[in-house]
């Protein structure tokens, strides 16, 4: 189907910046629905797969880092 930027943000739970990044990376190709209207995006099966792969990469790359706390022992 066709989605607006807002629709993609809501569908995938991402930020507007993520949608812009996907456009920059060529995952999404913006189309204009009508002159002077917002972008819309055609979600084909291939595009859905690319988005799911991008979301999976984002989840695995955002692992919380282990911080080692050094405690000072008072005497």
C-alpha positions in Angstrom: 0.0 0.0 0.0 0.9 3.7 0.0 2.0 5.3 3.2 2.8 8.9 4.2 5.9 9.7 6.2 3.6 9.9 9.3 2.1 6.5 8.4 5.6 4.9 8.2 6.6 6.5 11.5 3.4 5.0 13.1 3.6 1.6 11.3 7.2 0.9 12.2 7.6 2.9 15.5 10.5 4.9 14.1 11.4 8.6 14.0 11.0 11.0 11.1 14.8 11.0 11.0 14.8 7.2 10.4 12.5 7.6 7.4 14.7 10.4 6.0 17.7 8.1 6.5 15.9 5.2 4.6 15.3 7.7 1.7 18.9 8.7 1.7 20.0 5.1 1.7 17.7 4.2 -1.2 15.4 1.9 0.9 12.4 4.2 0.3 11.6 6.1 -2.9 9.4 9.1 -2.2 6.6 9.9 -4.6 4.3 12.9 -4.6 0.7 11.9 -4.3 -0.5 15.2 -5.7 1.3 18.5 -6.5 2.2 20.3 -3.2 1.3 17.4 -1.1 3.4 15.4 1.3 5.5 12.5 0.1 4.0 9.1 0.0 5.8 5.8 -0.3 4.8 2.6 -2.1 5.5 -0.4 0.1 6.3 -3.4 -2.1 7.3 -6.7 -0.7 10.9 -5.9 -1.5 10.7 -2.5 0.3 9.1 -4.2 3.4 12.0 -6.7 3.4 14.6 -3.9 3.3 12.9 -2.0 6.1 12.7 -5.2 8.3 16.4 -5.8 7.6 17.2 -2.1 8.5 15.1 -2.4 11.7 16.9 -5.7 12.7 20.3 -4.1 12.1 19.3 -1.1 14.3 18.1 -3.4 17.1 21.3 -5.4 17.1 23.6 -2.3 16.9 21.9 -0.6 19.8 22.9 -3.1 22.5 23.4 -1.5 25.8 27.1 -1.3 26.7 28.4 -2.8 29.8 29.9 0.0 32.0 32.5 -1.1 34.6 32.1 0.9 37.8 35.2 1.5 39.8 34.3 1.9 43.5 36.6 3.8 45.6 36.9 2.1 49.0 37.2 4.6 51.9 39.4 3.6 54.8 
